Amino acid sequence: MISRSMALCTTVIGIAVLGLPWIGNSFAVTTAIAVLYLAYQALAWNLTGGLAGQFSLGNTIFIGAGAYTSTYLFLTFGLSPWFGLIAGALLAVVLAYLIGLLTFRLNLRGLYFAMVTLALAQMVQVLVENMPSLGGAYGLLIPVRGTSFAAFQFESRAAYYYIVLGMVTGAACLMTAIRRGRAGLMLDGLRENENAARAVGVPIVRNMQIAFGLSACLAAVGGTFIAQYTLFIDPKSTFAWTEAVYFLLPAVVGGSRHWWGPVIGAILLGVVSDGTQLLFGDSIKGLPQIIYGIVVIIVVMRTRVGIADWFLQQWHARQHAAQDTAPEKSRGAA
């Protein structure tokens, strides 16, 4: 009965998600795109922060690599943003490898890794602000050159919705494949006890580099998408430390052990952010941000491990309790 209900619920949700551009208004589609993009970047961050246990504050470097590479190639050489997407992803992987050499091989973990990645992101921001070829502090405006797939420009927002939905699906599948494979076991080991994992022969640095590289690749793809969607990029909004925190919060709030944790976190925080802004606007200055912060604090204090992981803990606890009471009931009946 439960499995049938779950299957029915999943089917209904799937139909609603796929049909949203046709049954919802423009505001609903715009909000959904923002939430899906937030979920995607949270999933990208989670490969390093959740699975590998390394709290990165530098994913904006890779988002910027994707956004600026594709935009620069499009504006300067007329190359398709789809080509720029690949180039930006490759650049992000190279940058992740170099950052990994600086941090993982020097055994920088935890707070030190977070501070180094944050400092590097701020350095990149200053560097880009002083590069006229990248628009400097004013950024780059992407001109509309007609609607075409090659130019990554579409007449309807529905196209962007389905693209980012596909990105989220791909990132979720990648995370699931890693967790269920040998790599997931090794990442679990080094996250829980790095010394014990090293003692049994787990290649610590290599696994961290791979997770960091995949995270960078996904983040860069998202950077290209958001640049083409908004048709504008600038250093402040791309590399700001607040953006780094914004993209990791869904994984912290929703849970980092399963793909649906960051997605749930993104939906909750996205709805709270847009909903409070819609309800209150600027009537009380700062109120939407205060409500947003209160929601984050309540969820973190109540669940400790995020919504998804907390839910699974409660589910397993009830299952074990039911199994323990079943023999007692059978003995009482006898």
Protein Blocks (a to p, Z undefined) as FASTA:
>chain_A
ZZmmmmmmmmmmmmmmmmmmmmmcfklmmmmmmmmmmmmmmmmmmmmmmmnopacfklmm
mmmmmmmmmmmmmmmnopafklmmmmmmmmmmmmmmmmmmmmmmnopghjlmmmmmmmmm
mmmmmmmmmmmknopjnopadddebjafklopafblklmmmmmmmmmmmmmmmmmmmmmm
mklmmmmmmmmommlmmmnopafklmmmmmmmmmmmmmmmmmmmmmmmnopacfklmmpm
klmmmmmmmmmmnopkbmklmmmmmmmmmmmmmmmmmmnmmmbghklmmmmmmmmmmmmm
mnonojklmmmmmmmmmmmmmmmmmmmmmmmmZZ
